[in-house]
Amino acid sequence: AFGDLKKGYDSVAGHVYNWSKTTMDAFGVSEIAALRYAGRLQSIFNSSGFDVSESMRNSASQMTTDLIERAGDIASFYDISVDEAMTKMQAGLVGMVRPLRALGVNMSVANMQAYALSQGITTSWKEMDQASQMALRYQYILSATQYAAGDFQRTEMSLANQTRLLTMNLQVLSTTIG
């Protein structure tokens, strides 16, 4: 989804691979899960009309990593699994409003149109293509969940987050042994 890792670790794929090695300590998302989520999100971006050229692939990879990082913080903030947080964010990204509503994020068409206007976008929601709508949803999701940003780092020593880290470390160990 991110191009060829054989091009080196300076490539977009290499950047995502290296980033995934930092996600467990920074956001409470295991390396394996981060790569799995990144592949899914990138596929969603690619199939929604995003330009898949190398320069735009880098931009979509940044959007992907931002969403995964926020999912880790949302999971910490709401004491839900990262899988549940990621599922809600993926649903919101493609326009399903109900899953994110449980987190207090209202992605109704009226809210999206108002958000677009607040960002200086005068094109009506209905006139936007799918890729433009998805890009605006991405921005809105990050904006509407700003309160959760950094929660994993702030509360890393909490029982819930320590349990989450222990579980991930046991999964990594069992994968390594297996």
Summary of the structure (lengths in Angstrom):
residues: 178
radius of gyration: 16.8
end to end distance: 26.7
largest distance: 55.2
contacts: 542
relative contact order: 0.13
helix: 72%
strand: 0%
